[in-house]
């Protein structure tokens, strides 16, 4: 079945260092979404990528969608303590030209930032 | 309401008891999802509603799990004869339009943390 794999599982960085998490799908994705979950909180939508090779930026966050639409990455420049949390990628199930609604989430990358 | 509301926030039950978890989505949102999140894992899909219609229940782990959304707004996830492996956070999410044929952001509630003793 469809799987979304995410690495690394954990990342510890010093404040000011960069951070990257990678997401890979076993199948081609129509689009990919990224969510952030703070400790004790709920997932919050960050962005959606749709086009092959797409790059989107949100301040210090850069999101990329691979040319084959099977992988994606999230890069944070100069991390801050407010970036702490778990970052998830999620891809839709796609069957015969339509998305069936459900999202497959990766396991997430838990980011810790030391001040 | 301003966001997705779930109740209760915490539920402790003895093994074998039935539990009911409630989700109040963002007003007017057509799509509603239930997820199960184990510690250290990503949310795992349980079921999807488009208005009152349950279009996908393929993620429900057993026939002890049942979900409904009778009037197309509030939804209830019921677990019968709870087992210890049911302990998890149950998240509800809603999105504005039909999820089929397009994908949109999902807005999550704070979840219900279920502990089965």
Interface residues (C-beta under 8 A of the other chain):
Chain A: X6 X30 X31 X33 X41 X42 X43 X44 X45 X48 X88 X90 X92 X98 X99 X100 X101 X102 X103 X104 X105 X106 X107 X108 X110
Chain B: X31 X33 X35 X40 X41 X42 X43 X44 X45 X48 X50 X55 X56 X58 X59 X91 X93 X99 X100 X101 X102 X103 X104 X105 X106 X107 X108 X109 X110 X111
